[in-house]
Amino acid sequence: MRTLNVNEVTETIKEMCIEANHFLPKDMKCAMRRAIDTEEAPLGRQILEQLQENMTIAEQDMIPICQDTGMAVIFVEVGQEVHFEGGFVEDAINEGVRKGYEEGFLRKSVVKDPIFRENTKDNTPAVVHYSIVPGDKVIITAAPKGFGSENMSRVFMLKPADGIEGVKSAVLTAVKDAGPNACPPMVVGVGIGGTFEKCALMAKKALTRPVDEFSEVPYVRELEKELLEKINCTGIGPGGLGGTTTALAVNIITYPTHIAGLPVAVNICCHVNRHIVRVL
């Protein structure tokens, strides 16, 4: 059994929130550079170059990549051999978010109640997803999520007879309906299977997978490639102003489901696909 003080969790979350909002991960940087090289539309290429310049300025001057610094989504994989001490771990996570957003001078976008809309003034609470895994480590993934793209996400409860063609149609429908509102070029996270809530969680988690990695499942890998090609043929383009780069990646996760259902969730992220991983 390994003991971990929750203060370490707090400090780690604080650093992750600040870093994620100022520095895009390496996979996203590489994808953006490739997009500039391959974009066929002159205006689309100009938009991509402007986005690239924005990211460079953000890094150099420590200015957030986007004014929407998101709602903090935290995935916590806890090794079953780990024992937390010093307080309640979820309080420690939220304290890390609070410190990160206050000390990093990041915009506070969270309201206490979805109807009465009073701002919490520190971007808490976070949305926290826990899983118990083997071992004595804690793996934390922070993924601040802006709501321009979050609002464009969808869940489809398909019939089993809809099959893979129904899945393709659902993903393309979500992307086309999103259009410029999701701040393309986008990353498209897709969850297929499970239940209503499981597919949505998989779609969210899929966004944290590096965009230069593909599914290990052969048919899913081919589906990712096919959907990316079809999305980039929609002509939405960078900034929604036309072009051949509407999406940088399609990441899909699947899970067993009920004989009577085929749930599909599409969680869209803008080009500021923030995700950072730390191991404690």
KEKE-3310 file (N, C-alpha, C; in steps of 0.2 Angstrom, whole numbers, plus 5000, padded with zeros to 4 digits):
npx = (5004:5003:5005:4998:4998:4985:4988:4998:4991:4983:4993:4998:4986:4984:4996:4994:4982:4985:4996:4990:4981:4989:4999:4998:4997:5010:5006:4995:5000:5009:4999:4992:5003:5004:4992:4993:5002:4995:4982:4971:4964:4967:4962:4959:4971:4977:4969:4973:4987:4986:4980:4991:5000:4994:4995:5009:5011:5004:5011:5024:5021:5014:5000:4983:4978:4965:4952:4941:4944:4938:4928:4934:4939:4942:4951:4953:4963:4965:4976:4973:4981:4984:4983:4974:4979:4977:4965:4950:4950:4943:4940:4953:4956:4947:4952:4965:4961:4954:4966:4974:4966:4965:4978:4984:4977:4966:4951:4936:4923:4912:4896:4886:4873:4863:4852:4850:4862:4874:4890:4904:4916:4929:4930:4927:4915:4925:4923:4923:4930:4932:4942:4946:4961:4974:4989:5000:5000:4994:4985:4983:4972:4970:4958:4953:4938:4931:4915:4910:4912:4908:4895:4890:4890:4883:4871:4866:4853:4853:4846:4849:4849:4852:4866:4883:4883:4873:4880:4890:4882:4877:4888:4893:4881:4881:4893:4891:4880:4886:4895:4903:4902:4909:4922:4932:4948:4942:4943:4936:4928:4922:4910:4905:4892:4889:4879:4867:4874:4887:4892:4893:4903:4914:4916:4920:4932:4939:4944:4955:4965:4980:4981:4988:4988:4979:4965:4966:4958:4954:4943:4938:4948:4949:4937:4938:4948:4940:4929:4936:4941:4928:4923:4932:4929:4917:4919:4918:4929:4944:4940:4927:4926:4928:4937:4949:4952:4943:4942:4955:4957:4948:4943:4939:4930:4925:4912:4905:4887:4869:4858:4847:4851:4860:4870:4877:4889:4894:4907:4913:4928:4936:4950:4958:4962:4964:4974:4982:4993:4998:5008:5007)
npy = (4994:5011:5027:5043:5060:5072:5085:5085:5081:5093:5103:5098:5097:5111:5116:5109:5115:5128:5126:5118:5128:5137:5131:5121:5103:5092:5083:5090:5102:5097:5092:5104:5110:5101:5103:5116:5114:5105:5111:5116:5127:5145:5155:5147:5142:5153:5156:5145:5148:5160:5155:5147:5157:5163:5153:5153:5166:5164:5155:5162:5174:5170:5170:5165:5152:5153:5164:5158:5148:5137:5124:5114:5098:5083:5068:5054:5041:5029:5020:5004:5001:5013:5024:5038:5053:5066:5073:5075:5068:5074:5087:5091:5091:5101:5112:5113:5116:5128:5136:5135:5142:5155:5159:5158:5168:5165:5164:5164:5153:5146:5143:5142:5137:5129:5137:5149:5155:5161:5166:5156:5161:5155:5145:5133:5120:5107:5095:5078:5063:5047:5032:5015:5007:4994:4994:5006:5019:5036:5042:5057:5066:5081:5091:5105:5111:5121:5130:5133:5123:5112:5114:5110:5097:5080:5067:5051:5040:5026:5013:4995:4990:5001:5001:5002:5011:5020:5025:5032:5042:5048:5054:5063:5071:5078:5085:5093:5100:5107:5115:5131:5135:5127:5131:5127:5121:5106:5093:5077:5068:5052:5041:5024:5013:5004:5013:5027:5037:5031:5031:5045:5048:5041:5047:5060:5056:5051:5062:5065:5057:5056:5064:5059:5045:5030:5020:5003:4993:4985:4988:4999:5008:5010:5016:5028:5034:5035:5043:5055:5059:5061:5071:5081:5083:5091:5104:5114:5119:5129:5139:5140:5145:5139:5127:5113:5107:5103:5095:5089:5077:5061:5053:5037:5028:5012:5001:4987:4984:4984:4972:4978:4991:5005:5016:5032:5044:5061:5071:5086:5095:5111:5118:5121:5109:5104:5095:5086:5076:5069:5059:5052)
npz = (5000:4996:5002:4998:4999:4999:4996:4987:4976:4974:4971:4959:4950:4950:4943:4931:4926:4923:4914:4903:4898:4892:4884:4870:4868:4862:4851:4846:4841:4831:4822:4818:4811:4801:4795:4790:4780:4771:4768:4756:4752:4750:4759:4769:4773:4777:4788:4797:4798:4806:4817:4821:4824:4835:4844:4846:4851:4863:4870:4872:4878:4889:4889:4889:4877:4872:4875:4881:4894:4898:4906:4920:4916:4924:4923:4934:4937:4948:4957:4964:4975:4981:4995:5000:5010:5022:5019:5009:4993:4982:4986:4986:4973:4968:4974:4968:4955:4958:4963:4952:4942:4948:4951:4939:4932:4924:4915:4924:4922:4927:4934:4949:4949:4936:4932:4939:4938:4945:4946:4952:4954:4954:4946:4950:4954:4947:4934:4938:4934:4940:4940:4945:4945:4942:4952:4960:4957:4953:4940:4932:4921:4914:4906:4901:4895:4883:4879:4867:4857:4865:4866:4854:4854:4853:4857:4851:4850:4843:4833:4833:4820:4813:4812:4806:4796:4801:4812:4805:4799:4809:4816:4805:4804:4816:4815:4804:4808:4818:4811:4808:4822:4831:4831:4820:4814:4820:4833:4834:4845:4848:4855:4855:4859:4875:4887:4888:4896:4896:4883:4881:4890:4885:4873:4877:4884:4873:4866:4873:4869:4860:4844:4834:4836:4832:4834:4841:4837:4822:4813:4819:4818:4804:4802:4809:4800:4788:4792:4795:4783:4776:4784:4781:4768:4768:4767:4776:4783:4790:4803:4799:4786:4774:4765:4766:4778:4790:4801:4812:4817:4821:4834:4841:4853:4858:4866:4874:4872:4874:4868:4862:4858:4851:4856:4852:4854:4851:4854:4852:4849:4848:4839:4849:4858:4872:4883:4896:4904:4920:4931:4947)
capx = (5000:5007:5001:4999:4995:4981:4991:5002:4986:4981:4998:4998:4981:4985:5000:4991:4977:4989:5000:4985:4978:4994:5003:4994:5001:5014:5002:4990:5005:5011:4993:4991:5008:5003:4986:4995:5005:4990:4976:4971:4961:4971:4959:4959:4978:4978:4966:4977:4993:4984:4979:4997:5003:4991:4998:5016:5011:5002:5017:5029:5019:5010:4993:4979:4977:4959:4949:4937:4948:4935:4927:4939:4937:4948:4950:4958:4964:4968:4979:4970:4986:4985:4979:4975:4979:4977:4959:4946:4953:4939:4941:4960:4956:4944:4957:4969:4957:4954:4972:4976:4963:4966:4985:4985:4973:4962:4944:4931:4917:4907:4890:4884:4867:4862:4846:4851:4868:4878:4897:4907:4922:4935:4930:4925:4918:4927:4919:4928:4928:4936:4942:4951:4965:4979:4995:5001:5001:4988:4986:4978:4972:4966:4956:4949:4933:4927:4909:4908:4912:4904:4887:4889:4890:4877:4870:4861:4851:4852:4843:4854:4848:4856:4873:4889:4881:4870:4885:4893:4878:4876:4894:4893:4876:4884:4899:4888:4876:4891:4898:4908:4901:4914:4929:4936:4948:4940:4944:4929:4928:4916:4909:4900:4891:4887:4873:4867:4879:4893:4895:4895:4909:4919:4917:4924:4939:4942:4947:4962:4970:4984:4978:4992:4987:4973:4962:4970:4953:4955:4937:4937:4954:4947:4931:4941:4951:4935:4925:4940:4941:4922:4922:4936:4926:4911:4920:4917:4936:4946:4936:4921:4927:4929:4944:4949:4954:4938:4944:4962:4956:4942:4945:4933:4931:4919:4911:4899:4881:4863:4855:4842:4853:4867:4871:4883:4890:4899:4909:4917:4932:4939:4957:4962:4960:4968:4974:4988:4993:5003:5007:5009)
capy = (5000:5017:5033:5049:5066:5075:5091:5084:5081:5100:5106:5095:5100:5118:5117:5106:5119:5133:5123:5116:5134:5141:5127:5115:5097:5091:5080:5095:5106:5094:5092:5110:5111:5097:5106:5121:5111:5102:5115:5118:5134:5150:5158:5142:5141:5160:5156:5141:5152:5165:5151:5145:5163:5164:5148:5155:5171:5162:5152:5166:5179:5167:5172:5159:5151:5155:5167:5153:5144:5130:5120:5109:5091:5079:5061:5052:5034:5028:5013:5001:5001:5019:5027:5046:5055:5073:5076:5072:5069:5078:5094:5093:5092:5107:5117:5113:5120:5135:5139:5136:5148:5161:5161:5158:5173:5162:5166:5159:5152:5141:5145:5138:5134:5130:5141:5155:5157:5165:5163:5153:5166:5152:5140:5126:5114:5103:5088:5073:5056:5042:5025:5011:5003:4991:4997:5011:5026:5040:5045:5062:5069:5087:5093:5111:5111:5127:5128:5134:5117:5108:5115:5107:5089:5076:5059:5048:5033:5023:5006:4991:4989:5006:4998:5006:5017:5024:5028:5037:5047:5052:5058:5068:5075:5082:5090:5098:5105:5112:5120:5136:5136:5123:5134:5122:5114:5102:5086:5074:5062:5048:5035:5020:5007:5006:5016:5034:5041:5028:5033:5052:5048:5038:5053:5065:5053:5050:5069:5066:5053:5060:5064:5055:5038:5027:5014:4997:4989:4987:4991:5006:5012:5012:5021:5035:5037:5036:5049:5061:5061:5063:5077:5086:5085:5095:5111:5119:5122:5132:5145:5139:5150:5135:5123:5106:5105:5104:5091:5086:5070:5058:5048:5033:5022:5008:4997:4982:4987:4980:4969:4983:4998:5007:5023:5035:5051:5064:5076:5090:5100:5116:5117:5121:5103:5105:5089:5085:5070:5068:5053:5053)
capz = (5000:4995:5004:4994:5003:4994:4994:4980:4970:4973:4967:4952:4947:4949:4938:4925:4923:4920:4908:4898:4895:4888:4879:4867:4868:4856:4846:4843:4838:4825:4818:4816:4806:4795:4792:4786:4774:4766:4767:4749:4751:4752:4765:4775:4775:4781:4795:4800:4800:4811:4823:4823:4827:4841:4849:4848:4856:4870:4874:4873:4883:4894:4888:4887:4870:4870:4880:4885:4897:4899:4913:4921:4916:4926:4924:4939:4937:4955:4958:4970:4980:4984:5000:5001:5017:5022:5017:5004:4987:4978:4989:4984:4966:4967:4977:4963:4950:4961:4963:4945:4938:4951:4951:4932:4929:4919:4915:4928:4918:4930:4938:4954:4947:4929:4930:4942:4935:4949:4945:4958:4954:4955:4941:4953:4954:4941:4932:4939:4933:4943:4939:4949:4941:4946:4954:4966:4954:4951:4933:4931:4915:4914:4899:4901:4889:4881:4877:4860:4854:4869:4865:4847:4855:4852:4859:4846:4853:4837:4833:4831:4813:4809:4810:4805:4792:4805:4816:4801:4797:4816:4817:4800:4805:4822:4813:4799:4812:4821:4806:4811:4829:4835:4830:4817:4813:4826:4835:4835:4850:4847:4859:4852:4863:4882:4888:4886:4899:4895:4876:4881:4893:4880:4868:4880:4885:4866:4865:4877:4865:4855:4838:4829:4837:4830:4838:4840:4834:4815:4809:4821:4815:4797:4803:4810:4794:4783:4794:4795:4776:4774:4787:4778:4762:4769:4765:4782:4783:4796:4805:4795:4780:4768:4765:4766:4785:4795:4807:4813:4819:4823:4839:4843:4858:4858:4872:4873:4873:4875:4862:4859:4857:4848:4858:4849:4857:4847:4858:4847:4852:4844:4838:4856:4861:4878:4887:4899:4909:4925:4935:4954)
cpx = (5004:5002:5003:4995:4991:4984:4995:4997:4984:4986:4999:4993:4982:4990:4997:4986:4980:4993:4995:4982:4983:4998:4999:4999:5004:5010:4997:4995:5007:5005:4992:4996:5007:4997:4988:4998:5000:4984:4977:4968:4966:4969:4960:4966:4980:4975:4971:4984:4992:4983:4986:5001:5001:4994:5005:5016:5009:5007:5022:5027:5015:5003:4989:4978:4970:4956:4944:4942:4945:4932:4931:4936:4943:4946:4955:4958:4968:4970:4976:4974:4987:4980:4980:4975:4979:4971:4956:4949:4949:4940:4948:4960:4953:4948:4962:4967:4957:4960:4975:4973:4964:4973:4987:4982:4969:4955:4940:4925:4911:4902:4888:4877:4865:4856:4848:4857:4873:4885:4900:4914:4928:4935:4929:4917:4920:4922:4924:4926:4934:4936:4947:4954:4970:4985:4995:5002:4994:4989:4981:4978:4967:4964:4951:4944:4929:4920:4906:4908:4908:4897:4885:4889:4883:4877:4865:4859:4849:4849:4849:4854:4851:4863:4878:4888:4877:4875:4888:4889:4877:4882:4894:4887:4878:4889:4896:4884:4880:4893:4904:4908:4906:4921:4933:4943:4947:4943:4938:4930:4921:4916:4903:4899:4889:4880:4873:4873:4886:4896:4897:4902:4915:4921:4921:4931:4942:4946:4954:4967:4973:4981:4982:4992:4980:4971:4966:4965:4953:4949:4936:4942:4952:4941:4933:4944:4945:4931:4929:4940:4934:4920:4926:4933:4919:4912:4919:4924:4937:4942:4929:4920:4929:4936:4943:4951:4948:4939:4952:4962:4949:4945:4939:4935:4924:4918:4905:4893:4875:4861:4850:4844:4859:4868:4877:4883:4895:4901:4915:4921:4935:4946:4961:4960:4965:4968:4981:4988:4999:5002:5010:5011)
cpy = (5006:5023:5039:5055:5070:5082:5091:5084:5089:5103:5104:5098:5107:5119:5114:5111:5125:5131:5122:5122:5138:5137:5121:5109:5096:5088:5085:5100:5103:5093:5098:5112:5107:5100:5112:5119:5108:5105:5117:5125:5139:5153:5153:5141:5148:5159:5151:5144:5157:5161:5149:5151:5164:5159:5150:5161:5169:5159:5157:5171:5176:5170:5166:5158:5154:5159:5163:5148:5137:5129:5115:5102:5087:5072:5058:5044:5032:5021:5010:5000:5008:5021:5034:5048:5063:5077:5072:5074:5074:5086:5096:5095:5099:5113:5118:5117:5127:5139:5140:5142:5155:5163:5162:5164:5170:5164:5161:5159:5148:5145:5140:5134:5135:5135:5148:5159:5162:5162:5161:5157:5162:5146:5133:5126:5111:5097:5083:5066:5051:5035:5021:5007:4999:4995:5002:5018:5029:5043:5051:5065:5075:5089:5099:5111:5117:5125:5130:5128:5112:5108:5112:5099:5086:5069:5057:5041:5029:5016:5001:4990:4995:5005:5004:5012:5022:5028:5034:5043:5051:5057:5064:5073:5080:5087:5095:5103:5110:5117:5125:5137:5132:5125:5129:5125:5110:5096:5083:5068:5058:5042:5031:5014:5009:5008:5023:5038:5038:5031:5040:5052:5046:5044:5058:5062:5052:5057:5069:5061:5057:5059:5060:5047:5036:5021:5008:4992:4990:4990:4998:5011:5014:5017:5028:5038:5039:5043:5055:5063:5064:5070:5083:5087:5089:5102:5116:5123:5126:5139:5145:5143:5146:5133:5116:5103:5107:5101:5089:5079:5067:5052:5044:5028:5018:5004:4993:4986:4982:4978:4974:4990:4999:5014:5026:5042:5054:5071:5080:5095:5105:5114:5118:5115:5102:5098:5088:5080:5070:5062:5054:5046)
cpz = (5000:4997:5000:4998:4997:4992:4988:4975:4969:4969:4960:4948:4945:4943:4931:4922:4920:4914:4902:4894:4891:4883:4876:4867:4861:4850:4842:4839:4831:4820:4815:4810:4800:4791:4787:4779:4769:4765:4759:4747:4753:4758:4771:4777:4779:4788:4799:4803:4806:4818:4826:4827:4834:4846:4851:4853:4863:4874:4876:4878:4889:4894:4886:4879:4867:4876:4884:4888:4900:4906:4914:4921:4918:4927:4929:4939:4944:4956:4964:4976:4984:4989:5001:5008:5017:5020:5011:4997:4982:4980:4986:4977:4964:4969:4972:4957:4952:4960:4956:4941:4941:4950:4943:4928:4923:4920:4919:4925:4921:4935:4943:4952:4940:4927:4933:4940:4939:4948:4952:4959:4955:4950:4944:4953:4947:4940:4933:4938:4936:4940:4943:4945:4945:4947:4959:4963:4953:4945:4933:4924:4915:4907:4900:4894:4888:4878:4871:4856:4858:4868:4858:4848:4855:4855:4854:4849:4847:4838:4831:4823:4809:4807:4809:4801:4796:4809:4811:4800:4804:4817:4812:4801:4811:4819:4808:4803:4816:4817:4809:4819:4833:4834:4826:4815:4820:4827:4837:4839:4849:4852:4856:4857:4871:4883:4886:4889:4897:4888:4877:4885:4889:4875:4871:4881:4878:4864:4868:4873:4860:4848:4832:4831:4835:4834:4836:4837:4826:4812:4812:4818:4808:4797:4804:4804:4789:4786:4794:4787:4774:4777:4783:4770:4762:4767:4770:4783:4790:4797:4802:4789:4774:4768:4766:4773:4789:4801:4806:4814:4821:4828:4842:4848:4858:4865:4871:4875:4873:4868:4858:4857:4853:4850:4854:4852:4852:4851:4854:4851:4847:4843:4844:4860:4867:4882:4890:4904:4914:4929:4942:4957)
residu = (MET:ARG:THR:LEU:ASN:VAL:ASN:GLU:VAL:THR:GLU:THR:ILE:LYS:GLU:MET:CYS:ILE:GLU:ALA:ASN:HIS:PHE:LEU:PRO:LYS:ASP:MET:LYS:CYS:ALA:MET:ARG:ARG:ALA:ILE:ASP:THR:GLU:GLU:ALA:PRO:LEU:GLY:ARG:GLN:ILE:LEU:GLU:GLN:LEU:GLN:GLU:ASN:MET:THR:ILE:ALA:GLU:GLN:ASP:MET:ILE:PRO:ILE:CYS:GLN:ASP:THR:GLY:MET:ALA:VAL:ILE:PHE:VAL:GLU:VAL:GLY:GLN:GLU:VAL:HIS:PHE:GLU:GLY:GLY:PHE:VAL:GLU:ASP:ALA:ILE:ASN:GLU:GLY:VAL:ARG:LYS:GLY:TYR:GLU:GLU:GLY:PHE:LEU:ARG:LYS:SER:VAL:VAL:LYS:ASP:PRO:ILE:PHE:ARG:GLU:ASN:THR:LYS:ASP:ASN:THR:PRO:ALA:VAL:VAL:HIS:TYR:SER:ILE:VAL:PRO:GLY:ASP:LYS:VAL:ILE:ILE:THR:ALA:ALA:PRO:LYS:GLY:PHE:GLY:SER:GLU:ASN:MET:SER:ARG:VAL:PHE:MET:LEU:LYS:PRO:ALA:ASP:GLY:ILE:GLU:GLY:VAL:LYS:SER:ALA:VAL:LEU:THR:ALA:VAL:LYS:ASP:ALA:GLY:PRO:ASN:ALA:CYS:PRO:PRO:MET:VAL:VAL:GLY:VAL:GLY:ILE:GLY:GLY:THR:PHE:GLU:LYS:CYS:ALA:LEU:MET:ALA:LYS:LYS:ALA:LEU:THR:ARG:PRO:VAL:ASP:GLU:PHE:SER:GLU:VAL:PRO:TYR:VAL:ARG:GLU:LEU:GLU:LYS:GLU:LEU:LEU:GLU:LYS:ILE:ASN:CYS:THR:GLY:ILE:GLY:PRO:GLY:GLY:LEU:GLY:GLY:THR:THR:THR:ALA:LEU:ALA:VAL:ASN:ILE:ILE:THR:TYR:PRO:THR:HIS:ILE:ALA:GLY:LEU:PRO:VAL:ALA:VAL:ASN:ILE:CYS:CYS:HIS:VAL:ASN:ARG:HIS:ILE:VAL:ARG:VAL:LEU)
# end
